[in-house]
Amino acid sequence: MKNQLPQLSSMFLSGILTLRKSKNIGKSGIQINETFKGVKMQKSHLDAYRNYFDFHAKVPLTYLYTIAQRAQTNIMLDKRFALPIPGMVHVENYLIKKANIDPNRPFDISRLISFSAFF
């Protein structure tokens, strides 16, 4: 399990460099499932997001997607993900809010890629 969720900007160049990947997918496809533990929200980012969109909720569900994007990009940088990121089209993204979220408390974010090979 990884504990640090990187900033999206720190993954940009690595994402472009995935264009050099061999696209070698085995018959079992790609299955990756991991969790970031103790993710913390940056209050300044959350406040700016809420103000820009005039949200009144402490933590708008849509704000959580900005964090999920980082986890999604990070999982596609995993060596087990044999496809280049640019040009990828994902079929499904979903967020499950299991409880009210306290922006001052760390939380866990799980990520899963399940890609079936079409052979």
C-alpha positions in Angstrom: 0.0 0.0 0.0 1.1 3.5 -0.8 0.8 6.3 1.7 1.5 9.4 -0.3 -0.9 10.6 -3.0 1.2 12.7 -5.4 0.1 16.0 -6.9 -1.2 15.7 -10.4 1.4 18.2 -11.7 4.2 15.8 -10.5 2.8 13.0 -12.7 2.4 15.0 -16.0 5.7 14.2 -17.6 5.6 10.6 -16.5 2.2 10.3 -18.0 3.4 11.6 -21.4 6.4 9.2 -21.3 4.0 6.3 -21.1 3.6 6.7 -24.8 6.8 4.6 -25.0 5.1 1.6 -23.3 5.0 -1.6 -25.3 1.2 -2.2 -24.9 1.9 -5.8 -24.0 -1.2 -7.1 -22.3 -1.4 -10.7 -21.2 -4.5 -12.9 -21.6 -5.5 -12.2 -18.0 -5.6 -8.4 -18.7 -4.7 -5.8 -16.1 -5.9 -6.0 -12.5 -4.5 -3.5 -10.0 -6.1 -2.6 -6.7 -4.4 -0.5 -4.1 -5.2 2.0 -1.4 -3.7 5.3 -0.3 -4.0 5.6 3.5 -4.2 8.8 5.4 -4.9 11.2 2.5 -5.3 14.8 3.7 -7.2 17.6 2.0 -5.5 20.9 1.5 -7.7 23.5 3.0 -6.6 26.2 0.7 -7.5 24.1 -2.4 -10.8 23.1 -0.9 -11.7 26.7 0.0 -10.8 27.9 -3.4 -12.9 25.2 -5.1 -15.9 25.9 -2.8 -15.6 29.7 -3.5 -15.2 29.3 -7.2 -18.3 27.1 -7.7 -20.2 28.8 -4.8 -20.7 25.4 -3.0 -21.9 25.6 0.5 -21.2 22.0 1.6 -18.1 21.5 3.7 -16.8 19.0 1.2 -18.7 18.9 -2.1 -18.7 15.4 -3.6 -17.4 16.8 -6.8 -14.3 18.1 -5.0 -13.5 14.5 -4.1 -13.2 13.7 -7.8 -10.3 16.1 -8.0 -8.5 13.8 -5.5 -9.7 10.7 -7.2 -8.1 12.0 -10.5 -4.7 12.0 -8.8 -5.2 8.4 -7.6 -6.4 7.3 -11.1 -3.4 8.9 -12.8 -1.0 7.4 -10.3 -2.4 3.9 -10.8 -2.0 4.2 -14.6 1.7 5.0 -14.0 2.1 1.7 -12.3 4.5 -0.7 -14.2 1.7 -3.3 -14.3 -0.4 -0.9 -16.4 0.9 -1.7 -19.9 -0.9 1.0 -21.8 0.0 4.7 -22.5 -2.1 7.2 -20.6 -2.6 9.8 -23.4 -5.6 8.8 -25.4 -7.1 6.5 -22.8 -10.8 6.5 -22.4 -12.2 5.0 -19.2 -15.5 3.3 -19.1 -16.5 4.1 -15.5 -15.6 6.3 -12.6 -17.6 6.4 -9.5 -17.4 7.8 -6.0 -19.0 6.3 -3.0 -19.6 8.5 0.0 -20.0 6.3 3.0 -20.2 9.0 5.6 -19.9 12.7 6.0 -16.4 13.8 5.4 -14.5 15.9 7.8 -12.0 18.0 5.8 -9.7 18.1 8.8 -9.3 14.3 9.1 -7.3 12.0 6.9 -9.1 9.4 4.8 -8.3 6.4 2.6 -8.8 6.3 -1.1 -8.9 3.0 -3.0 -8.2 2.6 -6.6 -8.9 -0.2 -9.0 -8.1 -0.9 -12.6 -9.8 -3.9 -14.2 -8.9 -4.2 -17.9 -9.9 -7.3 -19.8 -7.9 -8.3 -22.8 -9.9 -8.8 -26.0 -8.2 -11.8 -27.6 
